[in-house]
């Protein structure tokens, strides 16, 4: 019995492939050097889909399964792929992948190159290749794929290719940075979702919360909490909280006529002079200067 294997040519598929002359003509554009979708497509219910590349490809590969099942094999290890999973295959890595014979997958996929693409690929844990995609993120990602198809259907003009490249960057950022099912910090067993704590801080900018209060809310020791918080936000907990307070105060200075003393109280500072020093340190100008700017704008 002969095994049926099909690389492409599925009913209702989309497939866009940049020819070498097109890549050569526009590949030096700064925005395309950063990110370029070389191939992109949609294979619905792709029964008997199969692809084997012993030498890999010079591009990175993303396969996003939205229905059905499939599989991929890297380093001799075969793994299943289900709906709402994205598979990332690094450039020059030998691989095989294919659709389930009985439950064929429907996949959006793309091959891409560029420095920005290299960075996104670095977010995938070294020994892993799959990213789980949360349902709302899936909807956004599918829309972005469709935008790319709509653009490229109109032809490979430079402006459309640049636009498609920017959309692809947005698409990848959705998968890595706006996808609750995946965060780069999940690489380690010290991962802890701090979003509830961030919400807690946003809702309590009128209070003088301490580091002890924050760690207690997160149910972590102070050193552990501080380490996790900074790894995920880039700020220490107190610095982040102070920035939230200053951001809120700035809005009130610009949008209300509330006295500065009252604004200080609204963001948890009993001493308006201390508040002004903190504000100037963060913003680079005192609250009075921001208030004068707001009054000048309202008079013009």
N, C-alpha and C positions, 0 to 999 in steps of 0.2 A: 504493500500500500504506500503510495507516494504522499509525503507530507506536503500540504499546501502552505506556501509562504508568500506573503505579499508585502512589498516595501511601501507602495503607495498606489493611489488610484481607487479610492473608496467612494461610494456614492455620497454626493453632497459634501465632499471634502473641500477645504480651502488649502492652497499650497502656494507660497510665494518664496522664490529662491533668487537671490541676487547673483547675477552672472559675474564672472571674474572681471570683465571690463567695467562693470558698474562699480564693483568694490574698489578697483584700482583708481577709477576716476574720482570718486568722492571719499575714499578711505582716509585721506589726509586732513579732511575737515576736522577742526578741533572737537566739535560735538560728536562726530562719528568715531573719532579715535577713542573717545571715552566709552562709547557704547554703540554697537552696531548689530541689529538683528540680521544675520546672514540668511537664515531660513526661518520661516514661521508658518504654522498651519494648524488645521483643525481636521481630525480624522474621527468622524462619528461612527460608532458601532463597527470598529475596524477589525472585523473577523479575519483571522489568519495573518494579522499584521506581525511582521518579524523583521528585525534588523540586526545584523552582526557586523561589528567593526573590530577586527583583531588589533589594529593599530590605533584605534580611537579616532578622534577628529581634532583638527586644530582649533575648533570652537568648543565652548562650554555648551551643554545641553540641558534644557528644562523640559520635562514632560509632566503635564498636569492632568491627572485623571479625574474626570467629573462624573463618570458612570461606568458600570461594568468592572472588569478586573483585568489585570495583566501581570507582568513580571519583568525583572531585569536581573542580569548576572554580571558581577564584577569580581575579579580575583577568584573565580571559580565558585563563588557563593551566590546562589539564586535566592531572590527575595520577592514576595508577592507585592502587588500594587493594587490598592483599592480606591474607590471613589473618595474624593477630598484628600488625596495625597499627591504631593509634588515630588518628582524624582530629579535630582541634580547629578549630572555626570561631568566630571572635570575634563578639560581638554587633554588629549593624548593618552587617555585611559582606555584600555581594551574593554569592550562591553558587548553585551547582547541584550536585546529586550524584545518583548512580544506581547500580543494580546491573548487573553484566555480564549480557548476555542469555544467554550460553552457560554461564557458571559463576556463577550468581547468588549474591550474598553472603548470609551469615547475620550479622546485626549486633545487638549491644546498643547502645542509644543513649539519650541524655538531653539535655534542654534545662535549663539551670540559671542561677540568678541569685544575687547576694549578694557581699559584700566578700571572703569567703573564695574564692568562685569566681573573682573578678577576679584574686586573687593567683595561683591555680593557672594561670590562662590566661597570666599574665605569664611563666611558666616556659617556655612554648613559644617557641623562637627566632622573632624578629620576621617573618622571611621564610619560615618553614616552617609546616607545618600537620599534619605526621604525626609520630607517635612509635612507634617499634618496641617491641614488648612481648615480653619474655622468657617462655619457656614456663611456668615456675613462677608468675611474676607473672600470667600470663593465667589460670591456674587460680584464683588468689585473687580476681582481679577479677570473673571470671564468678560465683563464689560470692557476692560482694557484690551484684552485680546481682540475683541470684536472691533474696537476702534482701530487697532493696527490693521486688521483685514480690510476694513472700509477704506482706510487711507491708501493701502497698497493696491487695492483694486483699481485705483485711478491712475496707476502707473508709477514707475520708479523715478520721479522727479526728485531733485536734491532736497527741496523743502519738505516733501512728504516723507522721505527717508529720515530726515532729521527729526521730524515730528514723531514718526513711529519709534525712533530710538529713544526719544524722551519719554514716550508712553511706556516703553519696555522698562526703562529705569524706574518709573513710577510703579509699574506692575511688580517688579522685584522688591521694591521697598515695601509694598503692601504685604508680600509674603514674609518678609523678615522683620518688619518694624511696626506693622499694624495688624498682626495676626496673633490673636490671643493664644492660639495653639502652639506658637513657637516664639521663643525669644533667644537671642544669642547667648544670654546668661544661662540658658538651660544646658549649656555644654558641661557644666559642673554639677556635682551633686549638692552644691550649696545654693542652687537656685531657689528663690522664694519670690512669689509674685508680690511686688510692693504696691501695686495699683490701689488696693484698699487703703494703704497708708497715705498715698498721695492724695486720695480723695479726702481723707481725714484732715490732712494739713490744709487743703483748700477750703474746707468747711469751717476751719477754726483759726483763720488769720487774725481774728479779733482777740485771741487769747495768747498769753505769754507761755506757750508750750515749751517744755524743756526736752533735752535729749532723752532723759529718763521717761518722760511722758510718751514720746514717740516709740521708743523701744518697747515699752510696756504694751502699747496698743498693738504693735506688731508681734507681741509675745516672743521676743527674742532678747538675748543679752545685748547690752549696749555695744560691745566690740563687734559682735556678729552682725547686728543690725546696721551699724555704721559702715561696715565693710560691704555688705550686700547693697545698701542704699547707694553708696558712691559708685559701685561697679555698674549699676543700672542707670544712674542719672548723671554721673560726672560731677556731682556736688556732694559735699557733706550734708547730713540732714539739716543742721542748723542754717547753713548757707542757703540751701534750697528754700527753707521756710522764710528766711529773711527776704529772699528775692520775691516770693509770693506776696509778702506784706507790702514791699515797695511797689510792686506791680499794681496792686489794688489801690494803694495810696496815690500813685500817679494818675490812675483813671479818675479818682475823685477830685484831684487837683484840677484836671483838665475839664471835667464834665459838671462839676458842682461849684457853688460859692461857699461851701462849708469852710469854716476857719481851720487853719492848719492844726491848731490844738485839738480840735474835735476829730480831724482825720487821724491824728496820731493815736487818739483813744480808740478809734474804729479798727486800727490794725494792731492793737495790743500794747501801745507805748503810753505810759502815764506821764513821762517827761518829754515834752515837745522838743527840747533842745537836743536830747539824746536821739530822738527820732530824726531830727534834721541832720545830725552827724552821720547816722546810718544811711539815710536817704542819699546824701551827697556822695558818700563812699561808693554806693552802688551805681547811681545815675550819672555822677560827675557834675551835678549842679544841685543847689539847695532847693527845697520845696518852694520857697518864695520865687525863685527864678522860673520854675515850671508854672506857677500861678500867674506870674506876669505875662508869660508867653500865651497862656490861655486867654487872658483878658485882652491882649493885643489882637489875637486872632478873632475874638468876638467883636472887636471894634472895627475890623477892616472888612 
